[in-house]
């Protein structure tokens, strides 16, 4: 099983498909690298080297007790890129993974990077405040942690509804999408799940976004019930110099997985990679 051992001894599992210029996918919460299967194959088929890792405490990576903060996640990503000596990399990140991508650039720069893609990402900041009135109320995050601690299996089944906007008329999400979400979520450690909520709710990535100096594509659905477009995607695109913003009408938080939207995103991604 391919793993990268981090500076503190954590084994990070990763997939590594194809050959060519590297494209590294960073998953959201509470998923793992399997969330990118469709894009991994499409990118590898198109002549690129496609990689996706499981964040510490997620999927097949070491189920550690500590290290659930964005400085650590960014350093884990750096260990993967340097350990495999990847260069001219496009980083593609979903949701919480967008924070990992941003903090990586904030801490390690863009010397190994070619470009970046933020999909339904949490950047610049999630929680509602006087300076971020479009954000998510603090009590929502407290409720998420309570749900995890009380009965996480049912919590994940319930959360899949909003994740995929399954409560909308003519929703495109399949039962398979919802089942896969539950399966990946249950492979996350409970401690990691709870600590990640604190990390993605309250971390401010504004200064990290200011350090982007590479071509950046921002993709977000306008029906994202988890990470609101107006609080995140639209603001991130404005903060990153010369970023391109694509808004998917009716798009949920799970764009890369839902039939119809996933094909559109994969096409936009491949077009961006060819530039």
Secondary structure, 3 states (H helix, E strand, C coil): CCEEECCCCCEEEEEEEECCCEEEEECCCCCCHHHHHHHHHHHHHCCCEEEEECCCCCCCCCCCCCCCCHHHHHHHHHHHHHHCCCCCEEEEEECHHHHHHHHHHHHHCCCCEEEEEEECCCCCCCECECCECCCECHHHHHHHHHHHHHHHHHHHHHHHHHHCCCCCCCCCCCHHHHHHHHHHHHCCCHHHHHHHHHHHHHCCCHHHHCCCCCEEEEEEECCCCCCCCCCCHHHHHHHCCCCEEEEECCCCCCCCCCCCHHHHHHHHHHHHHCC
